[in-house]
Amino acid sequence: MPDATLLSAVERIARDAGEAIMGVYARGFSVTEKADHSPLTEADLAAHRVIAAGLAALPEVIPVLSEEDAESFAGPDSQARYWLVDPLDGTKEFIKRNDEFTVNIALIERGRPVLGVVVVPVTGVAYVAARELGAHKVHADGKRVVIGVAGRPISGATWRVMGSRSHPSAELAGWLETLGVHEVTPVGSSLKTCLIAEGRADVYPRLGPTSLWDTGAAQAVLEQAGGRVVDRYGQPLGYADPAHTLNPHFVAWGCQAPVPPCFQAG
């Protein structure tokens, strides 16, 4: 079970990675393309190196699955644990310079995210959580605030929906029609799920491709804040088989109420 000391150490590692990212963000940088045609920058690699070194220096060494070095991951340890890392989530937002990118680090244990740290490098805000420790928002000045979801909107109220800034879809538009009265705010990276965790939004439907490292850390934060991330059958998004890195479609909810029919029928 993760403790406060480990959570604090991982937050420090994520903040160090954020500083490395901002060093690149402050100057010009080139963009290359990975095999899957997704963009890659010097900042992705710099943050990966910082995180890999930081996790390796922790008292207990646990395998690391990072987006930027997935091929070297040999699998979870004997206790079914591994670190799940996205050194720079929202590379497209980084390239556009709209500030909506994050550093994501999660600890997976027996297929569940039990610790999560999400750092927003531009603002210095961190969202941190661990099982039995709750969820907190840590401001750049170090002030820590307990966060929690808003709960399901009352009947007839407007759903505050988080939408992907870079991945719209026709299927999503149809899903939203069945939700009811809603307003969509486009936001990049795992920041969407964290905003639900602190009660500033209600739901984030993702009916498009994502990978395990895109969701693990923010899911830990949302779950400890009282929300959930579920697939189309209402089951929690799981991480037990990291050999398959793609997620199914999912919805992040800021409530524990029964899943609305619009999702079960989607």
C-alpha positions as a LaTeX table, in Angstrom:
\begin{tabular}{lrrr}
\hline
Residue & $x$ (\AA) & $y$ (\AA) & $z$ (\AA) \\
\hline
Met1 & 0.00 & 0.00 & 0.00 \\
Pro2 & 1.50 & 3.39 & $-0.96$ \\
Asp3 & 2.19 & 5.81 & 1.89 \\
Ala4 & 2.55 & 9.58 & 2.19 \\
Thr5 & 6.34 & 9.41 & 1.90 \\
Leu6 & 6.14 & 7.62 & $-1.43$ \\
Leu7 & 3.46 & 9.99 & $-2.71$ \\
Ser8 & 5.60 & 12.99 & $-1.79$ \\
Ala9 & 8.64 & 11.49 & $-3.51$ \\
Val10 & 6.70 & 10.82 & $-6.71$ \\
Glu11 & 5.29 & 14.36 & $-6.68$ \\
Arg12 & 8.87 & 15.68 & $-6.49$ \\
Ile13 & 9.90 & 13.51 & $-9.44$ \\
Ala14 & 6.94 & 14.72 & $-11.50$ \\
Arg15 & 7.72 & 18.35 & $-10.64$ \\
Asp16 & 11.34 & 17.85 & $-11.70$ \\
Ala17 & 10.09 & 16.45 & $-15.00$ \\
Gly18 & 7.82 & 19.48 & $-15.36$ \\
Glu19 & 10.80 & 21.77 & $-14.91$ \\
Ala20 & 12.66 & 19.90 & $-17.65$ \\
Ile21 & 9.65 & 20.34 & $-19.92$ \\
Met22 & 9.44 & 24.05 & $-19.21$ \\
Gly23 & 13.12 & 24.44 & $-20.08$ \\
Val24 & 12.28 & 23.24 & $-23.58$ \\
Tyr25 & 8.97 & 25.14 & $-23.71$ \\
Ala26 & 10.78 & 28.41 & $-23.11$ \\
Arg27 & 12.81 & 28.10 & $-26.29$ \\
Gly28 & 12.39 & 26.75 & $-29.79$ \\
Phe29 & 12.10 & 23.00 & $-30.30$ \\
Ser30 & 11.80 & 20.56 & $-33.16$ \\
Val31 & 9.01 & 18.02 & $-33.62$ \\
Thr32 & 9.49 & 14.50 & $-34.97$ \\
Glu33 & 7.00 & 11.71 & $-35.59$ \\
Lys34 & 6.84 & 8.31 & $-33.90$ \\
Ala35 & 5.93 & 5.07 & $-35.65$ \\
Asp36 & 2.25 & 5.58 & $-34.80$ \\
His37 & 2.41 & 9.08 & $-36.36$ \\
Ser38 & 2.01 & 10.81 & $-32.99$ \\
Pro39 & 4.32 & 13.78 & $-32.37$ \\
Leu40 & 7.48 & 13.61 & $-30.27$ \\
Thr41 & 9.52 & 16.51 & $-28.92$ \\
Glu42 & 12.74 & 16.98 & $-27.00$ \\
Ala43 & 10.58 & 17.74 & $-23.95$ \\
Asp44 & 8.96 & 14.26 & $-24.00$ \\
Leu45 & 12.37 & 12.63 & $-23.89$ \\
Ala46 & 13.83 & 15.00 & $-21.29$ \\
Ala47 & 10.90 & 14.39 & $-18.95$ \\
His48 & 11.16 & 10.63 & $-19.48$ \\
Arg49 & 14.82 & 10.63 & $-18.48$ \\
Val50 & 14.10 & 12.60 & $-15.31$ \\
Ile51 & 11.26 & 10.29 & $-14.29$ \\
Ala52 & 13.11 & 7.07 & $-15.09$ \\
Ala53 & 16.09 & 8.19 & $-13.00$ \\
Gly54 & 13.88 & 9.38 & $-10.15$ \\
Leu55 & 11.86 & 6.17 & $-9.91$ \\
Ala56 & 15.02 & 4.06 & $-10.14$ \\
Ala57 & 16.43 & 5.95 & $-7.13$ \\
Leu58 & 13.46 & 5.16 & $-4.87$ \\
Pro59 & 14.11 & 2.69 & $-2.01$ \\
Glu60 & 12.04 & 0.00 & $-3.72$ \\
Val61 & 12.61 & $-0.57$ & $-7.43$ \\
Ile62 & 9.42 & $-1.32$ & $-9.36$ \\
Pro63 & 9.24 & $-1.87$ & $-13.15$ \\
Val64 & 8.39 & 1.18 & $-15.25$ \\
Leu65 & 6.11 & 1.31 & $-18.28$ \\
Ser66 & 6.67 & 4.68 & $-19.94$ \\
Glu67 & 5.20 & 5.89 & $-23.19$ \\
Glu68 & 8.68 & 6.85 & $-24.32$ \\
Asp69 & 10.30 & 3.48 & $-23.54$ \\
Ala70 & 7.51 & 0.91 & $-23.67$ \\
Glu71 & 9.65 & $-1.66$ & $-25.47$ \\
Ser72 & 11.95 & $-2.14$ & $-22.46$ \\
Phe73 & 9.09 & $-2.97$ & $-20.08$ \\
Ala74 & 9.31 & $-6.63$ & $-19.08$ \\
Gly75 & 6.05 & $-6.75$ & $-17.13$ \\
Pro76 & 4.82 & $-6.17$ & $-13.56$ \\
Asp77 & 6.82 & $-7.43$ & $-10.58$ \\
Ser78 & 5.99 & $-10.45$ & $-8.42$ \\
Gln79 & 3.42 & $-8.36$ & $-6.53$ \\
Ala80 & 1.72 & $-7.31$ & $-9.80$ \\
Arg81 & 3.01 & $-3.75$ & $-9.51$ \\
Tyr82 & 4.44 & $-1.34$ & $-12.03$ \\
Trp83 & 4.86 & 2.37 & $-12.58$ \\
Leu84 & 2.80 & 3.77 & $-15.45$ \\
Val85 & 4.23 & 6.98 & $-16.90$ \\
Asp86 & 3.35 & 9.56 & $-19.51$ \\
Pro87 & 6.26 & 12.01 & $-19.32$ \\
Leu88 & 4.39 & 14.62 & $-21.36$ \\
Asp89 & 0.66 & 14.07 & $-21.77$ \\
Gly90 & $-0.73$ & 16.45 & $-24.34$ \\
Thr91 & 2.23 & 16.78 & $-26.69$ \\
Lys92 & $-0.09$ & 18.34 & $-29.28$ \\
Glu93 & $-1.08$ & 20.98 & $-26.72$ \\
Phe94 & 2.59 & 21.54 & $-25.92$ \\
Ile95 & 3.32 & 22.11 & $-29.61$ \\
Lys96 & 0.36 & 24.50 & $-29.90$ \\
Arg97 & 1.64 & 26.29 & $-26.77$ \\
Asn98 & $-1.79$ & 26.41 & $-25.14$ \\
Asp99 & $-0.37$ & 25.34 & $-21.73$ \\
Glu100 & $-2.72$ & 22.33 & $-21.33$ \\
Phe101 & $-0.21$ & 19.53 & $-20.91$ \\
Thr102 & 0.72 & 17.42 & $-17.90$ \\
Val103 & 3.18 & 14.95 & $-16.39$ \\
Asn104 & 1.48 & 11.70 & $-15.36$ \\
Ile105 & 2.86 & 9.06 & $-12.96$ \\
Ala106 & 0.73 & 6.23 & $-11.56$ \\
Leu107 & 1.47 & 3.18 & $-9.46$ \\
Ile108 & $-0.49$ & 0.15 & $-10.63$ \\
Glu109 & $-1.10$ & $-2.70$ & $-8.22$ \\
Arg110 & $-3.00$ & $-5.82$ & $-9.30$ \\
Gly111 & $-4.52$ & $-3.98$ & $-12.20$ \\
Arg112 & $-5.70$ & $-0.93$ & $-10.28$ \\
Pro113 & $-4.16$ & 2.57 & $-10.03$ \\
Val114 & $-3.42$ & 2.97 & $-6.31$ \\
Leu115 & $-1.33$ & 6.16 & $-6.52$ \\
Gly116 & $-1.43$ & 8.98 & $-9.00$ \\
Val117 & 0.39 & 12.26 & $-9.54$ \\
Val118 & $-0.52$ & 14.74 & $-12.27$ \\
Val119 & 1.56 & 17.91 & $-12.55$ \\
Val120 & 0.67 & 20.88 & $-14.74$ \\
Pro121 & 4.11 & 22.34 & $-15.56$ \\
Val122 & 2.92 & 25.79 & $-16.67$ \\
Thr123 & 1.01 & 26.56 & $-13.45$ \\
Gly124 & 2.98 & 24.42 & $-11.00$ \\
Val125 & $-0.27$ & 22.84 & $-9.79$ \\
Ala126 & $-0.18$ & 19.15 & $-8.89$ \\
Tyr127 & $-3.03$ & 16.71 & $-8.32$ \\
Val128 & $-1.92$ & 13.89 & $-6.03$ \\
Ala129 & $-3.73$ & 10.89 & $-4.58$ \\
Ala130 & $-3.16$ & 7.47 & $-3.10$ \\
Arg131 & $-5.41$ & 4.76 & $-1.76$ \\
Glu132 & $-6.49$ & 5.56 & 1.83 \\
Leu133 & $-4.80$ & 8.98 & 1.61 \\
Gly134 & $-7.48$ & 10.78 & $-0.42$ \\
Ala135 & $-6.92$ & 13.30 & $-3.19$ \\
His136 & $-5.32$ & 16.73 & $-2.95$ \\
Lys137 & $-4.58$ & 19.70 & $-5.16$ \\
Val138 & $-1.15$ & 21.15 & $-4.41$ \\
His139 & $-0.62$ & 24.72 & $-5.54$ \\
Ala140 & 2.71 & 26.07 & $-6.76$ \\
Asp141 & 3.30 & 27.69 & $-3.36$ \\
Gly142 & 2.91 & 24.34 & $-1.61$ \\
Lys143 & $-0.60$ & 24.91 & $-0.28$ \\
Arg144 & $-2.49$ & 21.58 & $-0.17$ \\
Val145 & $-6.26$ & 21.40 & $-0.52$ \\
Val146 & $-8.42$ & 18.31 & $-0.18$ \\
Ile147 & $-10.49$ & 17.85 & $-3.34$ \\
Gly148 & $-13.70$ & 15.99 & $-4.08$ \\
Val149 & $-16.16$ & 15.54 & $-6.91$ \\
Ala150 & $-19.30$ & 17.64 & $-7.23$ \\
Gly151 & $-21.68$ & 14.67 & $-7.45$ \\
Arg152 & $-24.35$ & 14.07 & $-10.04$ \\
Pro153 & $-26.14$ & 17.26 & $-11.19$ \\
Ile154 & $-29.72$ & 17.61 & $-9.96$ \\
Ser155 & $-32.48$ & 16.69 & $-12.39$ \\
Gly156 & $-32.71$ & 19.22 & $-15.21$ \\
Ala157 & $-29.38$ & 20.86 & $-14.42$ \\
Thr158 & $-26.72$ & 21.36 & $-17.06$ \\
Trp159 & $-24.00$ & 18.71 & $-17.25$ \\
Arg160 & $-20.53$ & 20.27 & $-17.32$ \\
Val161 & $-18.73$ & 18.14 & $-19.88$ \\
Met162 & $-14.99$ & 17.97 & $-20.45$ \\
Gly163 & $-14.15$ & 17.48 & $-24.13$ \\
Ser164 & $-10.93$ & 16.60 & $-25.89$ \\
Arg165 & $-9.36$ & 19.59 & $-27.60$ \\
Ser166 & $-7.54$ & 17.45 & $-30.17$ \\
His167 & $-9.81$ & 14.41 & $-30.66$ \\
Pro168 & $-13.43$ & 15.25 & $-31.57$ \\
Ser169 & $-15.64$ & 12.48 & $-32.98$ \\
Ala170 & $-19.07$ & 11.95 & $-34.50$ \\
Glu171 & $-19.79$ & 9.19 & $-31.99$ \\
Leu172 & $-19.16$ & 11.61 & $-29.14$ \\
Ala173 & $-21.62$ & 14.10 & $-30.59$ \\
Gly174 & $-24.29$ & 11.40 & $-30.62$ \\
Trp175 & $-23.50$ & 10.36 & $-27.07$ \\
Leu176 & $-23.84$ & 13.91 & $-25.83$ \\
Glu177 & $-27.31$ & 14.21 & $-27.35$ \\
Thr178 & $-28.51$ & 11.43 & $-25.05$ \\
Leu179 & $-26.91$ & 12.92 & $-21.94$ \\
Gly180 & $-29.33$ & 15.79 & $-21.61$ \\
Val181 & $-28.71$ & 19.50 & $-21.21$ \\
His182 & $-24.96$ & 20.04 & $-21.27$ \\
Glu183 & $-22.15$ & 22.42 & $-22.04$ \\
Val184 & $-18.81$ & 21.22 & $-23.37$ \\
Thr185 & $-15.47$ & 22.76 & $-22.44$ \\
Pro186 & $-12.53$ & 21.55 & $-24.53$ \\
Val187 & $-9.40$ & 20.88 & $-22.48$ \\
Gly188 & $-6.19$ & 19.04 & $-23.33$ \\
Ser189 & $-4.44$ & 16.14 & $-21.57$ \\
Ser190 & $-5.31$ & 14.44 & $-18.27$ \\
Leu191 & $-6.25$ & 17.84 & $-16.90$ \\
Lys192 & $-9.85$ & 17.05 & $-17.91$ \\
Thr193 & $-10.18$ & 14.23 & $-15.40$ \\
Cys194 & $-8.45$ & 16.24 & $-12.67$ \\
Leu195 & $-10.93$ & 19.11 & $-13.11$ \\
Ile196 & $-13.73$ & 16.60 & $-12.49$ \\
Ala197 & $-11.89$ & 15.38 & $-9.39$ \\
Glu198 & $-11.90$ & 18.88 & $-7.92$ \\
Gly199 & $-15.57$ & 19.44 & $-8.69$ \\
Arg200 & $-15.17$ & 21.89 & $-11.58$ \\
Ala201 & $-16.76$ & 19.54 & $-14.13$ \\
Asp202 & $-19.09$ & 16.54 & $-14.11$ \\
Val203 & $-18.15$ & 14.11 & $-16.85$ \\
Tyr204 & $-15.58$ & 13.34 & $-19.53$ \\
Pro205 & $-16.63$ & 10.84 & $-22.22$ \\
Arg206 & $-13.76$ & 9.49 & $-24.30$ \\
Leu207 & $-15.10$ & 7.53 & $-27.25$ \\
Gly208 & $-11.80$ & 7.40 & $-29.06$ \\
Pro209 & $-8.31$ & 5.91 & $-28.72$ \\
Thr210 & $-6.21$ & 6.43 & $-25.61$ \\
Ser211 & $-3.39$ & 4.46 & $-23.99$ \\
Leu212 & $-2.93$ & 3.22 & $-20.43$ \\
Trp213 & $-0.42$ & 5.96 & $-19.60$ \\
Asp214 & $-2.92$ & 8.63 & $-20.64$ \\
Thr215 & $-5.39$ & 7.66 & $-17.91$ \\
Gly216 & $-3.76$ & 5.84 & $-14.97$ \\
Ala217 & $-2.58$ & 8.77 & $-12.85$ \\
Ala218 & $-5.68$ & 10.92 & $-13.31$ \\
Gln219 & $-7.93$ & 7.91 & $-12.67$ \\
Ala220 & $-6.22$ & 7.41 & $-9.31$ \\
Val221 & $-6.88$ & 11.05 & $-8.46$ \\
Leu222 & $-10.53$ & 10.91 & $-9.54$ \\
Glu223 & $-11.26$ & 7.67 & $-7.72$ \\
Gln224 & $-9.78$ & 8.95 & $-4.47$ \\
Ala225 & $-11.81$ & 12.15 & $-4.92$ \\
Gly226 & $-15.04$ & 10.13 & $-5.07$ \\
Gly227 & $-15.47$ & 9.68 & $-8.82$ \\
Arg228 & $-14.86$ & 6.82 & $-11.21$ \\
Val229 & $-13.62$ & 5.92 & $-14.66$ \\
Val230 & $-15.59$ & 3.11 & $-16.31$ \\
Asp231 & $-15.87$ & 1.36 & $-19.65$ \\
Arg232 & $-19.12$ & 1.12 & $-21.61$ \\
Tyr233 & $-20.25$ & $-1.77$ & $-19.40$ \\
Gly234 & $-19.80$ & 0.20 & $-16.20$ \\
Gln235 & $-16.64$ & $-1.65$ & $-15.16$ \\
Pro236 & $-13.64$ & 0.30 & $-13.81$ \\
Leu237 & $-10.93$ & 0.94 & $-16.36$ \\
Gly238 & $-8.26$ & $-1.68$ & $-15.60$ \\
Tyr239 & $-4.51$ & $-2.07$ & $-16.08$ \\
Ala240 & $-3.91$ & $-5.77$ & $-15.38$ \\
Asp241 & $-2.67$ & $-6.54$ & $-18.91$ \\
Pro242 & $-0.09$ & $-3.88$ & $-19.81$ \\
Ala243 & 0.95 & $-5.92$ & $-22.87$ \\
His244 & $-2.11$ & $-4.33$ & $-24.46$ \\
Thr245 & $-1.62$ & $-0.61$ & $-24.01$ \\
Leu246 & $-4.81$ & 0.67 & $-25.67$ \\
Asn247 & $-7.81$ & 1.55 & $-23.51$ \\
Pro248 & $-11.41$ & 0.80 & $-24.43$ \\
His249 & $-13.83$ & 3.71 & $-24.72$ \\
Phe250 & $-14.54$ & 5.10 & $-21.27$ \\
Val251 & $-16.30$ & 7.79 & $-19.30$ \\
Ala252 & $-14.90$ & 9.62 & $-16.27$ \\
Trp253 & $-17.73$ & 10.54 & $-13.88$ \\
Gly254 & $-17.73$ & 12.97 & $-11.00$ \\
Cys255 & $-20.33$ & 10.91 & $-9.15$ \\
Gln256 & $-21.09$ & 7.43 & $-7.83$ \\
Ala257 & $-24.73$ & 7.43 & $-8.95$ \\
Pro258 & $-25.96$ & 4.67 & $-11.30$ \\
Val259 & $-24.59$ & 4.93 & $-14.82$ \\
Pro260 & $-27.03$ & 6.89 & $-16.99$ \\
Pro261 & $-28.75$ & 4.76 & $-19.67$ \\
Cys262 & $-27.15$ & 6.87 & $-22.37$ \\
Phe263 & $-23.80$ & 5.27 & $-21.57$ \\
Gln264 & $-25.00$ & 1.69 & $-21.26$ \\
Ala265 & $-26.69$ & 1.97 & $-24.66$ \\
Gly266 & $-23.70$ & 3.66 & $-26.31$ \\
\hline
\end{tabular}
